[in-house]
Amino acid sequence: PQRQVRRQPARTKRHANYAEPQDNTDCPSETNQKPLRPKQQAKPLQSIHESSAQRYGRQRSTCGSEKENASENKRKSHAAKEISADKTTSKRGKHSSTGKERGKVKQEVHHVLEDVSEDAQVNSREIYKAKDIKPAELLDPENSRVREMAPALATALEKTIHSCDTHLGGEIFAFMAVQHNQDPSVDLCRSLVRLLLHGPMNGTTPFPDCQRLERGNQIIDLCIRRNPSILDRFMQVAGASFWLDCLTCLESPHYMMEDDENRLTGFAIDRIAQSAYLKASCARFFLRILESQLGDCIGSKCPTQTRDEILNRSLVREIVGHRRGAKEALERLSKLMMSHWIILGQFTLAPATGLMLNGDNVSPDSIDVLQQQSTELLQLLGKVMSYIAFLYGFAEQENSTSIAHSLYNTFSKTLDGNNFDPSPFLGKGSDMDKHWSSVKLRIVLDLDKNVVPEVRPILADLLDVGPTFNILFG
């Protein structure tokens, strides 16, 4: 438009009806314009300027109107989102709890996250800060609804847990469980149970990986703390042979080579520690299932169900339904418990310095890990033994004396048929009688005093550690 306005003055100075024909040039002038038609009149400068300005103004107004419309639509959509967010907040506010309840729930959330790894805690806190999420509102006790995890997400978590980046699976699961109140799906529960019973698998080949086992234990701990009824789902996916699978896992050598228990080398110590960690994970999960099935029948608690209803529970029914009854589980568990004390007792009772002096290329860290895992495994076996002994007496209607004699017979047979000599691990001049007396006393002490309180003193007398037991407990 500006060029048109600049050229127009030369044309408007011509006569309106006639102009002398001249040579055509690039630049218009008064002497080289073509003649106009007779009826055509040249517009004055002011009218041409006004028309071009109006036309340019219409173009600007059209572009401006389009931009204004786009900004108006954007503003309206943003306002609609704010209105919907306000409605959601108002709905949530109807069911919001008081400040004290929110404080309690917030403490519960931080308590739940304690057993999850530090990475998961930092990640979750960063997400809370980034999205301004309040765990107290998400875990409102009046408006909490636990949902099952979506199949696609559960499959992705399962693959992540069984990958080399297993920590990512634990972090994502902790975030989904704490923030979105989601429980694992049936397939994910089945995968976790398989991980704890058989260890990490590459196809059908097992291999040691304590990090994956640790993540699996943390996920199950988180699930049970948030929703104790999830144990029913774990028991359902485990199947009827769950207790037999647990006993088989505890009896298997897992990662150990032949004659590893007689070696004091670095590789042998590491393999024994890895095997003990897998068995401890299995025993811990087995103990939780037993506690959920028999917890309301222990001690002074009065069961709300009859004896037949208790015996009809899933795990109790499978153990009692064996052709030998609960005695099969009692004998197998007591035998493997004594076997583990024979092989791992010196690592639990002996000082670390004595083991290191007799070792070949054994690092202090390996000794510490082995002692820790051995102690935890043997303590868990004592707790599991207590529940199985209680179930045997409850199902077969046996008294505490009969239960103690059954345990003593199995312990004596296993100890007498043992050919393992722990003296090389204990050092020269060690007193083996004192060592075996310490093993027997620890077996009695590891039994749960709340589950089988009357069996412990009777068994201590049968194992010839009664005086020491009486000194400890009066």
C-alpha positions as CSV (number, residue, x, y, z in Angstrom):
1,P,0.0,0.0,0.0
2,Q,2.8,2.4,0.7
3,R,4.3,2.0,-2.8
4,Q,0.9,2.5,-4.3
5,V,0.5,5.7,-2.4
6,R,3.9,6.9,-3.6
7,R,3.1,6.3,-7.2
8,Q,-0.4,7.8,-7.2
9,P,0.5,11.5,-7.0
10,A,2.1,11.5,-10.5
11,R,-1.1,9.9,-11.9
12,T,-3.5,12.3,-10.1
13,K,-1.8,15.4,-11.6
14,R,-2.8,14.3,-15.1
15,H,-6.0,15.5,-16.8
16,A,-8.8,13.2,-15.9
17,N,-9.9,12.6,-19.6
18,Y,-6.8,12.7,-21.7
19,A,-3.0,12.0,-21.5
20,E,-0.4,12.2,-24.3
21,P,1.0,8.7,-25.1
22,Q,4.7,8.5,-24.3
23,D,7.4,5.8,-24.2
24,N,6.9,3.2,-21.5
25,T,9.4,3.3,-18.8
26,D,9.7,1.5,-15.5
27,C,8.9,4.6,-13.4
28,P,5.6,6.2,-13.9
29,S,5.6,10.0,-14.5
30,E,3.3,12.7,-15.9
31,T,4.6,12.3,-19.5
32,N,4.7,8.5,-20.0
33,Q,1.3,7.4,-18.8
34,K,-1.2,5.6,-21.1
35,P,-4.4,7.5,-21.9
36,L,-7.3,6.8,-19.6
37,R,-10.7,5.8,-20.8
38,P,-13.0,8.6,-21.3
39,K,-15.5,7.6,-18.5
40,Q,-12.7,6.7,-16.1
41,Q,-11.9,9.5,-13.6
42,A,-8.7,9.6,-11.6
43,K,-9.3,9.7,-7.9
44,P,-7.7,12.4,-5.9
45,L,-4.8,11.8,-3.7
46,Q,-6.7,12.1,-0.5
47,S,-9.4,9.6,-1.5
48,I,-6.7,7.1,-2.7
49,H,-4.8,7.4,0.5
50,E,-8.0,6.9,2.5
51,S,-9.1,3.8,0.5
52,S,-5.7,2.2,0.8
53,A,-5.5,3.0,4.5
54,Q,-9.0,1.5,5.0
55,R,-8.0,-1.6,3.1
56,Y,-4.8,-2.0,5.1
57,G,-6.8,-1.4,8.2
58,R,-9.2,-4.1,7.4
59,Q,-6.4,-6.5,6.9
60,R,-4.8,-5.5,10.2
61,S,-8.2,-5.7,11.9
62,T,-8.8,-9.2,10.4
63,C,-5.4,-10.5,11.7
64,G,-6.0,-8.9,15.0
65,S,-9.4,-10.4,15.3
66,E,-8.0,-13.9,14.6
67,K,-5.3,-13.4,17.2
68,E,-7.9,-12.1,19.7
69,N,-10.2,-15.0,19.0
70,A,-7.3,-17.5,19.6
71,S,-6.3,-15.8,22.8
72,E,-10.0,-15.6,23.9
73,N,-10.4,-19.4,23.2
74,K,-7.3,-20.1,25.2
75,R,-8.4,-18.0,28.0
76,K,-11.8,-19.7,28.1
77,S,-10.3,-23.2,28.1
78,H,-8.0,-22.2,30.9
79,A,-10.9,-20.8,32.8
80,A,-12.9,-24.0,32.3
81,K,-10.0,-26.1,33.6
82,E,-9.8,-23.9,36.7
83,I,-13.5,-24.3,37.3
84,S,-13.3,-28.1,37.0
85,A,-10.3,-28.1,39.3
86,D,-12.3,-26.0,41.8
87,K,-15.2,-28.4,41.6
88,T,-12.8,-31.3,42.2
89,T,-11.3,-29.5,45.2
90,S,-14.7,-28.7,46.6
91,K,-15.8,-32.3,46.3
92,R,-12.6,-33.5,47.9
93,G,-13.1,-30.9,50.6
94,K,-16.4,-32.5,51.6
95,H,-14.6,-35.6,52.7
96,S,-11.4,-34.0,54.0
97,S,-10.2,-34.9,57.4
98,T,-9.2,-32.6,60.2
99,G,-5.7,-31.4,60.8
100,K,-4.9,-34.0,63.4
101,E,-6.1,-36.8,61.2
102,R,-4.0,-35.5,58.3
103,G,-1.0,-35.3,60.6
104,K,-1.5,-39.0,61.6
105,V,-1.9,-40.1,58.0
106,K,1.2,-38.1,57.0
107,Q,3.2,-39.9,59.7
108,E,1.8,-43.2,58.4
109,V,3.0,-42.4,54.9
110,H,6.5,-41.5,56.1
111,H,6.5,-44.7,58.2
112,V,5.5,-46.8,55.3
113,L,8.3,-45.4,53.2
114,E,11.0,-46.2,55.7
115,D,11.6,-49.7,54.5
116,V,11.7,-48.6,50.8
117,S,15.1,-47.6,49.5
118,E,16.5,-44.1,49.8
119,D,16.2,-43.6,46.1
120,A,12.4,-44.3,46.3
121,Q,12.0,-41.9,49.2
122,V,13.9,-39.1,47.4
123,N,12.0,-39.8,44.2
124,S,8.6,-39.7,45.9
125,R,9.4,-36.5,47.8
126,E,10.6,-34.8,44.6
127,I,7.3,-35.8,42.9
128,Y,5.3,-34.5,45.8
129,K,7.2,-31.2,45.6
130,A,6.9,-31.0,41.8
131,K,3.1,-31.7,41.6
132,D,2.1,-30.2,44.9
133,I,0.7,-33.5,46.1
134,K,-0.4,-33.9,49.7
135,P,-0.2,-37.5,50.9
136,A,-2.6,-36.7,53.7
137,E,-5.3,-36.0,51.2
138,L,-4.5,-38.9,49.0
139,L,-4.6,-41.3,52.0
140,D,-7.6,-39.8,53.7
141,P,-9.0,-42.6,55.9
142,E,-12.5,-41.4,55.2
143,N,-12.1,-41.3,51.4
144,S,-9.5,-44.0,50.7
145,R,-10.2,-46.6,48.2
146,V,-7.6,-49.2,47.3
147,R,-7.6,-50.1,43.6
148,E,-5.9,-52.9,41.7
149,M,-3.1,-51.9,39.5
150,A,-3.7,-51.8,35.7
151,P,-2.5,-54.9,33.8
152,A,-0.2,-52.9,31.6
153,L,1.4,-51.1,34.5
154,A,1.8,-54.4,36.4
155,T,3.4,-56.1,33.5
156,A,5.9,-53.2,33.1
157,L,6.7,-53.3,36.8
158,E,7.2,-57.1,36.7
159,K,9.7,-56.7,33.8
160,T,11.5,-53.9,35.5
161,I,11.8,-55.8,38.8
162,H,13.3,-58.7,36.9
163,S,15.7,-56.5,34.9
164,C,19.1,-55.0,35.8
165,D,17.3,-51.8,36.8
166,T,15.3,-53.4,39.5
167,H,15.5,-50.3,41.8
168,L,13.3,-48.4,39.2
169,G,10.6,-51.0,39.7
170,G,10.7,-50.6,43.5
171,E,10.5,-46.8,43.2
172,I,7.6,-46.8,40.7
173,F,5.7,-49.3,42.8
174,A,6.2,-47.3,46.0
175,F,5.0,-44.1,44.2
176,M,1.9,-45.8,42.8
177,A,1.0,-47.5,46.1
178,V,1.5,-44.4,48.3
179,Q,0.1,-41.8,46.0
180,H,-2.6,-43.7,44.1
181,N,-3.6,-46.4,46.6
182,Q,-3.0,-49.2,44.1
183,D,-2.3,-52.8,45.0
184,P,-0.4,-55.3,42.8
185,S,-2.4,-57.3,40.3
186,V,-2.8,-61.1,40.4
187,D,0.0,-61.6,37.9
188,L,2.4,-59.3,39.7
189,C,1.6,-61.1,43.0
190,R,2.3,-64.5,41.4
191,S,5.6,-63.1,40.1
192,L,6.6,-61.8,43.5
193,V,5.8,-65.2,45.2
194,R,7.8,-67.0,42.6
195,L,10.7,-64.6,43.2
196,L,10.7,-65.3,46.9
197,L,10.3,-69.1,46.6
198,H,12.7,-69.8,43.8
199,G,14.9,-66.7,43.5
200,P,15.8,-64.7,40.4
201,M,15.5,-66.9,37.2
202,N,16.9,-66.5,33.7
203,G,14.4,-68.7,32.0
204,T,14.7,-71.9,34.0
205,T,18.2,-71.2,35.3
206,P,18.4,-69.6,38.8
207,F,21.1,-67.2,39.6
208,P,22.0,-65.2,42.8
209,D,20.9,-61.6,42.9
210,C,20.3,-60.2,46.4
211,Q,19.2,-56.8,45.1
212,R,16.2,-58.2,43.3
213,L,15.3,-60.2,46.4
214,E,15.6,-57.1,48.5
215,R,13.2,-55.2,46.2
216,G,10.7,-58.0,46.3
217,N,10.8,-58.1,50.1
218,Q,10.3,-54.3,50.2
219,I,7.4,-54.4,47.8
220,I,5.7,-57.1,49.8
221,D,6.4,-55.3,53.1
222,L,4.8,-52.1,51.7
223,C,1.7,-54.1,50.4
224,I,1.1,-55.8,53.8
225,R,1.5,-52.6,55.8
226,R,-0.9,-50.7,53.6
227,N,-3.4,-53.5,53.1
228,P,-3.1,-56.6,55.3
229,S,-5.8,-58.4,53.4
230,I,-3.4,-58.6,50.4
231,L,-2.0,-61.8,52.0
232,D,-5.1,-63.6,50.9
233,R,-4.3,-62.8,47.3
234,F,-0.7,-63.9,47.8
235,M,-2.0,-67.2,49.3
236,Q,-4.4,-67.6,46.4
237,V,-1.8,-67.3,43.7
238,A,0.7,-69.4,45.7
239,G,-1.5,-72.5,45.3
240,A,-2.3,-75.5,47.4
241,S,1.4,-76.7,47.5
242,F,2.6,-73.4,48.9
243,W,3.9,-74.9,52.2
244,L,5.6,-77.8,50.4
245,D,7.3,-75.3,48.0
246,C,8.5,-73.4,51.1
247,L,9.9,-76.5,52.7
248,T,11.6,-77.5,49.4
249,C,13.1,-74.1,49.1
250,L,14.5,-74.3,52.7
251,E,15.9,-77.7,52.1
252,S,17.6,-76.9,48.8
253,P,21.3,-75.9,48.7
254,H,20.7,-72.9,46.3
255,Y,23.8,-71.6,44.7
256,M,26.1,-73.7,46.9
257,M,28.6,-76.1,45.3
258,E,29.4,-79.5,46.7
259,D,31.4,-79.4,49.9
260,D,31.1,-75.6,50.3
261,E,30.1,-76.0,53.9
262,N,33.6,-77.4,54.6
263,R,35.5,-74.6,52.9
264,L,36.6,-71.3,54.3
265,T,37.3,-69.5,51.1
266,G,35.9,-66.2,49.9
267,F,33.8,-67.7,47.1
268,A,32.4,-70.4,49.3
269,I,31.5,-67.8,52.0
270,D,29.7,-65.7,49.4
271,R,27.7,-68.6,48.0
272,I,26.6,-69.7,51.5
273,A,25.6,-66.1,52.3
274,Q,23.6,-65.8,49.0
275,S,21.8,-69.1,49.7
276,A,21.0,-68.0,53.3
277,Y,19.5,-64.8,52.1
278,L,17.2,-66.5,49.6
279,K,16.1,-69.0,52.4
280,A,15.5,-66.1,54.8
281,S,13.3,-64.4,52.3
282,C,11.2,-67.5,51.8
283,A,11.0,-68.1,55.6
284,R,9.9,-64.5,56.2
285,F,7.1,-64.8,53.7
286,F,6.0,-68.2,55.0
287,L,5.9,-66.7,58.5
288,R,3.7,-63.9,57.4
289,I,1.2,-66.3,55.9
290,L,1.2,-68.4,59.0
291,E,0.6,-65.3,61.2
292,S,-2.3,-64.2,59.1
293,Q,-3.9,-67.7,59.2
294,L,-3.3,-68.5,62.9
295,G,-2.7,-65.1,64.5
296,D,-6.2,-64.9,66.1
297,C,-5.7,-68.3,67.8
298,I,-2.5,-67.6,69.7
299,G,-2.1,-66.9,73.4
300,S,-5.0,-65.2,75.3
301,K,-6.8,-64.2,72.1
302,C,-10.2,-65.8,71.9
303,P,-11.0,-67.0,68.4
304,T,-14.2,-65.8,67.0
305,Q,-14.6,-69.0,64.9
306,T,-15.0,-72.6,65.8
307,R,-12.3,-75.2,65.6
308,D,-13.7,-76.6,62.3
309,E,-13.8,-73.2,60.7
310,I,-10.1,-72.6,61.7
311,L,-9.0,-75.9,60.3
312,N,-10.9,-75.1,57.1
313,R,-8.7,-72.1,56.3
314,S,-6.6,-72.3,53.1
315,L,-3.1,-72.9,54.4
316,V,-4.2,-74.8,57.5
317,R,-6.4,-77.1,55.4
318,E,-3.5,-78.0,53.1
319,I,-1.1,-78.7,56.0
320,V,-3.6,-80.8,58.0
321,G,-4.9,-82.5,54.9
322,H,-1.6,-84.3,54.3
323,R,-1.8,-88.1,54.6
324,R,0.4,-87.8,57.8
325,G,-1.4,-84.7,58.9
326,A,0.5,-81.8,60.5
327,K,3.2,-84.1,61.7
328,E,4.7,-84.2,58.3
329,A,5.4,-80.5,58.3
330,L,6.6,-80.6,61.9
331,E,9.2,-83.4,61.3
332,R,10.5,-81.9,58.0
333,L,10.8,-78.4,59.5
334,S,12.5,-79.6,62.7
335,K,14.9,-81.6,60.7
336,L,16.0,-78.8,58.3
337,M,16.1,-76.4,61.3
338,M,18.7,-78.6,63.1
339,S,20.6,-79.1,59.8
340,H,20.9,-75.4,59.3
341,W,22.1,-75.0,62.9
342,I,24.8,-77.6,62.3
343,I,26.1,-75.9,59.1
344,L,25.5,-72.3,60.0
345,G,25.8,-72.4,63.8
346,Q,29.5,-71.6,63.9
347,F,29.0,-68.5,61.8
348,T,26.3,-67.2,64.2
349,L,27.9,-68.1,67.5
350,A,31.7,-67.8,66.8
351,P,33.4,-64.4,66.7
352,A,34.2,-62.9,63.3
353,T,37.9,-62.6,64.2
354,G,38.3,-66.4,64.8
355,L,36.7,-67.1,61.4
356,M,38.9,-64.7,59.6
357,L,42.2,-66.0,61.0
358,N,41.5,-69.4,59.7
359,G,40.2,-68.3,56.3
360,D,41.8,-68.1,52.9
361,N,41.2,-64.8,51.1
362,V,38.1,-64.1,53.1
363,S,37.2,-60.4,53.4
364,P,35.6,-59.0,56.6
365,D,32.6,-57.8,54.7
366,S,31.9,-61.3,53.5
367,I,32.0,-62.6,57.0
368,D,29.7,-59.9,58.3
369,V,27.2,-60.5,55.6
370,L,27.2,-64.3,56.2
371,Q,26.8,-63.9,60.0
372,Q,23.9,-61.4,59.5
373,Q,22.1,-63.6,57.0
374,S,22.7,-66.8,59.0
375,T,21.4,-65.3,62.2
376,E,18.3,-63.9,60.5
377,L,17.5,-67.2,58.8
378,L,17.9,-69.3,62.0
379,Q,15.6,-66.9,64.0
380,L,13.0,-67.0,61.3
381,L,13.1,-70.8,61.2
382,G,12.5,-70.8,65.0
383,K,9.4,-68.6,64.5
384,V,8.0,-70.8,61.7
385,M,8.7,-73.9,63.8
386,S,6.6,-72.3,66.7
387,Y,3.5,-71.9,64.5
388,I,3.9,-75.4,63.0
389,A,4.2,-76.9,66.4
390,F,1.1,-75.0,67.6
391,L,-0.8,-76.2,64.5
392,Y,0.3,-79.7,65.2
393,G,-1.0,-79.6,68.8
394,F,-4.2,-77.8,67.7
395,A,-5.1,-80.2,64.9
396,E,-4.0,-83.4,66.6
397,Q,-5.1,-82.3,70.0
398,E,-1.6,-83.0,71.5
399,N,-0.3,-81.3,74.7
400,S,2.9,-79.4,75.1
401,T,4.8,-82.5,76.4
402,S,4.0,-84.5,73.3
403,I,5.0,-81.6,71.1
404,A,8.3,-81.2,72.9
405,H,9.1,-84.9,72.7
406,S,8.4,-84.9,68.9
407,L,10.8,-82.1,68.4
408,Y,13.4,-83.7,70.7
409,N,13.3,-87.0,68.8
410,T,13.9,-85.3,65.4
411,F,16.6,-83.0,66.7
412,S,18.5,-86.0,68.3
413,K,18.3,-88.1,65.2
414,T,19.6,-85.3,63.0
415,L,22.4,-84.4,65.3
416,D,23.5,-88.0,65.8
417,G,23.6,-88.6,62.0
418,N,25.6,-85.6,61.3
419,N,29.2,-85.9,60.0
420,F,30.0,-82.2,59.8
421,D,32.9,-80.9,62.0
422,P,32.8,-77.2,62.7
423,S,36.1,-77.2,64.6
424,P,38.2,-75.8,61.7
425,F,35.9,-72.7,61.7
426,L,36.0,-72.2,65.4
427,G,39.8,-72.3,65.7
428,K,42.3,-74.5,67.5
429,G,41.4,-75.6,71.0
430,S,37.7,-74.9,70.7
431,D,35.4,-76.7,73.1
432,M,32.9,-78.6,70.9
433,D,30.7,-79.7,73.8
434,K,30.2,-76.1,74.7
435,H,29.4,-75.3,71.1
436,W,26.7,-77.9,70.8
437,S,25.2,-76.8,74.1
438,S,25.1,-73.3,72.8
439,V,23.4,-74.5,69.6
440,K,20.7,-76.4,71.6
441,L,20.1,-73.4,73.8
442,R,19.7,-71.1,70.9
443,I,17.2,-73.5,69.3
444,V,15.0,-73.3,72.4
445,L,15.4,-69.5,72.7
446,D,14.4,-68.9,69.0
447,L,11.0,-70.5,69.6
448,D,8.3,-67.9,70.0
449,K,7.4,-67.6,73.7
450,N,3.9,-66.2,72.8
451,V,3.1,-69.1,70.5
452,V,4.5,-72.1,72.4
453,P,5.3,-70.9,75.9
454,E,4.9,-74.3,77.6
455,V,7.0,-76.2,75.1
456,R,10.2,-74.2,75.6
457,P,11.0,-75.3,79.2
458,I,10.1,-78.9,78.5
459,L,12.3,-79.0,75.4
460,A,15.2,-77.3,77.3
461,D,15.1,-80.1,79.9
462,L,15.1,-82.7,77.2
463,L,18.1,-81.1,75.4
464,D,20.1,-80.9,78.7
465,V,20.1,-77.1,78.7
466,G,17.4,-76.8,81.4
467,P,19.7,-75.2,84.1
468,T,20.9,-72.5,81.7
469,F,17.3,-71.8,80.5
470,N,16.1,-71.6,84.1
471,I,18.9,-69.1,85.0
472,L,17.8,-66.9,82.1
473,F,14.1,-67.0,82.7
474,G,13.7,-68.2,86.3
